[in-house]
Amino acid sequence: MAEKQLSRKKRERLRHRQEILETALKLFSERGFHTVSMQQIAEASEFAVGSLYNFFESKEALFEELIESRSEKIVGDLVAVLDGPGTEEERLTNFIRYLPKLMEEHAEFIKLYVSELGTRSAMLSKGRDKDKLNAVLNSRLEQLLEVGICKRSFRPVDPTITAKSISSIMETLAFEIAGKFDKAIAKDMFDKVEQLFLDGLLLSRGQ
């Protein structure tokens, strides 16, 4: 059901839930998960601590939903670029060039993800479906590459391996600069990724 079709009370509850998640992201990113209490989140978001527990049964549950919702948003934005208008070459170019902007927009989340998830992955693995989200993104990349290969826009590379290579480099670079995001550095990195994949590996220029 679309949000505009929800009752005013339900819309308000969704808005409050989002406000709590945004506040928690800021605090977790700045101070770390373990040093932030539900009381501090409540104070910063201007809710009573009891109200937080009406939305989330624990700090762990809040953290888990934060990771899931932000991960889904990021993958959704990336898929929208891949499914956008243009040729396969243009869409892949747009995808790579979009990454610095995406990283800037989600810098706090990426920093949190990198700093906390390594020690919390076992606890979150049951509720969070990161592999499924990666599979969605890789599938879209693979489909785009397959069409480009069929049209002879791309060289006859292995689309599965190439899609995984692109997403792996994207994730590695995002993690590398997560602690202190610099837009110029990010742009330079992904300019080189674009050159590597488009000029070096994929496009059959002059052939």
C-alpha positions, 0 to 999 in steps of 0.5 A: 500500500502506498504511503499516501493511502495509509491513515494519518496515524500510520503515516505519522508512525512511519515518520517517527520510525524513520526519524529514530533510524536517522538519529541512530545512524548519526550517533552510531556513525560518530560514536560507535554502536557499543557506546551509544545507548537507547537513552541517548538515541531517545534524547537526540530524537526527542522521544521518550525511551519507552517510545523507542521500545515501542518501535524496536525491541532492542538496540540490536533490533534497531541496528539490524533494521537500520542496516537492512533498510539502508542497504535496500535503499542503496541497491534500489538506487543502483538498480534504478540507474542500471535500468534507466534510459540509454544504451548498455554502454551509457547505462554502465557508464552512468552506473559507475559515474553515479557511485561517488554521489551515492557514496557521498549521500550514504557516507555515514552509513558506509562508515558505520557498516565498515566499522561495526559489521565485521564484529556483528556479522554473526549476530545479524546474519540471520535477519539481514539478507546481504547476499540476496541484495548483492545477487539482485545487483549482480543479476542486473549488471549481468543482464546488461552485459549480456545484452551489450555482448549480444549487440556487439557493443561489449567484448565477449567477456564472461558476464557473470565474472565481470558483473561480480568484478565490478560490484567487488571493486565498487564495494572495496573502494567504498570501504577503503575511503569510508572513514573519511570521505573525499569527493575528489578522491572518490571521483578519481577512483571511479574515473579509473574504474570506468577507464578499466572496464569500459576502455580496457575490457568491455568496449570493442572500439575499432573492432 
